[in-house]
């Protein structure tokens, strides 16, 4: 189920506004910024709307997780109590909420058709889990005002460090399509005080990225809309059994947890 917030309406309005502006320019037959792409180096900034998701792989039996191999810790007995004596259950990501992305652009022209792009920024978003067993209220009742929905959410505040190559098509009047191929490293600044008792995650992640975009040359600047898919390459799950810290009992069902991020970007250059 997809939830929307006010930021979604803002970006829809922004897209319609610039689409209308571009259409008017095309009707006038005016070529804008005819030498913009001849610049060797230029800068800009971007705003974006993102949705974050996980690709999950579950253990068929939660006690197949190697974290339970040491029977002297009593971890298995405690986990059974939280699982309602069930060993076979599943979990999935079920709520995708819009998030916000912002950053800067450094564009270096390699050839007539190729640009090198460095677009550092930040992305804020949230993901939530659903388990096919009841969650023991003891896990979240210790914090005032906390319910099961909040308990199962995993907010993220990523520092984004993407680099990539844009292959540009031919310019037609005031538009020019392109394909973006790149890679990114993201580091999560979110403390996850609540979700640390659900899953323990590695904060750093590597991504392969693919984007499709359209440059629109306006009178005073270039406006670009791009859809980008970021495919997480590394397993984010981290299985800890230190019982002096929050133990991620429900996170033990995950064998692998990889990140996907879908972003609609608006560039101003």
QUIGI-V311423 format. One record per pair of residues at least 24 apart in sequence whose ideal C-beta (glycine too) atoms are under 7 Angstrom apart, sorted by the first residue. I is the first residue (numbers start at 1). J is the second residue. D is the distance in whole Angstrom. If there is no record, write none. Layout:
# QUIGI-V311423
{{I;J;D} {I;J;D}}
This chain:
# QUIGI-V311423
{{1;94;7} {1;95;6} {2;96;5} {3;95;7} {3;97;5} {4;98;6} {5;98;6} {7;49;6} {7;98;6} {7;100;6} {8;49;6} {8;98;5} {11;49;5} {11;264;7} {14;266;6} {15;225;7} {18;216;7} {18;223;5} {21;218;6} {22;174;7} {22;216;5} {25;174;5} {25;218;7} {26;173;6} {26;174;6} {31;173;7} {31;174;7} {32;174;5} {32;217;4} {32;218;6} {32;219;5} {33;217;4} {33;222;6} {36;217;6} {36;222;6} {39;109;6} {40;108;7} {40;109;5} {41;108;6} {42;107;5} {42;269;6} {43;104;7} {43;105;6} {43;106;6} {44;105;4} {44;267;6} {44;268;5} {44;269;3} {45;103;7} {45;104;5} {45;105;6} {45;268;6} {46;103;6} {46;105;6} {46;119;7} {46;265;5} {46;266;6} {46;267;5} {46;268;7} {47;102;6} {47;266;5} {48;101;4} {48;263;5} {48;264;6} {48;265;4} {48;266;6} {49;98;6} {49;100;7} {49;264;5} {50;99;5} {50;101;5} {50;123;6} {50;125;6} {50;261;6} {50;262;7} {50;263;4} {51;96;5} {51;98;6} {51;99;7} {51;262;5} {52;99;6} {52;125;4} {52;127;5} {52;156;6} {52;259;7} {52;261;5} {53;93;6} {53;96;6} {53;127;7} {53;260;4} {54;93;5} {54;127;6} {54;257;6} {54;258;7} {54;259;6} {55;258;4} {55;260;6} {56;91;7} {56;92;6} {56;93;7} {56;254;6} {56;257;6} {57;255;5} {57;256;4} {58;90;5} {58;91;6} {58;253;5} {58;254;6} {58;255;6} {59;253;6} {59;255;5} {60;88;7} {61;87;5} {61;88;6} {62;87;6} {62;89;7} {62;252;6} {62;253;5} {63;87;6} {65;239;6} {65;252;5} {67;239;5} {67;241;5} {67;252;6} {73;241;6} {75;241;6} {79;249;5} {79;252;7} {82;136;5} {82;139;7} {82;249;5} {83;133;6} {84;133;6} {84;134;6} {86;133;6} {89;131;7} {89;132;5} {89;133;4} {89;253;7} {90;132;5} {91;129;5} {91;130;7} {91;131;5} {91;253;5} {91;254;7} {92;130;6} {93;127;6} {93;128;7} {93;129;6} {94;128;6} {94;130;4} {95;128;4} {97;126;5} {99;123;6} {99;124;5} {99;125;3} {99;126;7} {100;124;5} {101;263;6} {101;265;7} {103;160;6} {105;267;6} {105;269;6} {107;269;7} {113;167;6} {113;168;5} {114;165;6} {114;166;7} {114;167;6} {115;166;4} {115;168;7} {116;165;6} {117;163;7} {117;164;5} {117;166;6} {118;163;5} {119;162;5} {120;160;6} {120;161;6} {121;160;5} {122;157;7} {122;158;7} {122;159;6} {122;160;6} {123;158;4} {123;160;6} {124;157;5} {125;156;5} {126;153;6} {126;155;5} {126;156;7} {127;154;5} {128;152;5} {128;153;5} {129;198;7} {131;250;6} {139;197;6} {146;194;7} {150;194;7} {151;194;6} {151;198;7} {152;198;6} {153;195;6} {154;192;7} {154;195;4} {154;199;7} {155;190;5} {156;188;5} {156;190;5} {157;188;7} {157;189;4} {157;190;5} {158;186;4} {158;187;7} {158;188;6} {159;186;7} {159;187;5} {159;189;6} {160;184;6} {160;186;5} {161;185;5} {162;209;6} {164;209;6} {174;216;6} {174;217;4} {175;214;6} {175;215;7} {175;216;6} {176;215;4} {177;214;5} {178;213;5} {178;215;7} {179;212;6} {180;210;7} {180;211;3} {180;213;6} {180;226;7} {180;228;7} {181;210;6} {182;209;4} {183;207;7} {183;208;6} {183;209;6} {184;209;6} {184;230;6} {196;246;5} {197;246;4} {197;248;6} {198;248;6} {198;250;5} {198;251;6} {199;237;7} {199;248;5} {199;251;3} {199;254;7} {200;238;4} {200;239;7} {200;240;5} {200;248;5} {200;251;6} {201;236;5} {201;237;7} {201;238;6} {202;236;5} {202;238;5} {205;232;5} {205;234;6} {205;236;6} {205;259;6} {206;233;5} {206;234;6} {207;231;6} {207;232;6} {207;233;6} {208;233;6} {221;268;6} {221;269;6} {222;269;5} {223;267;7} {223;268;6} {224;267;4} {225;266;6} {226;265;4} {226;267;7} {227;264;6} {228;263;5} {228;265;6} {229;262;6} {230;260;7} {230;261;4} {230;263;7} {231;260;6} {232;258;4} {232;259;4} {232;260;6}}
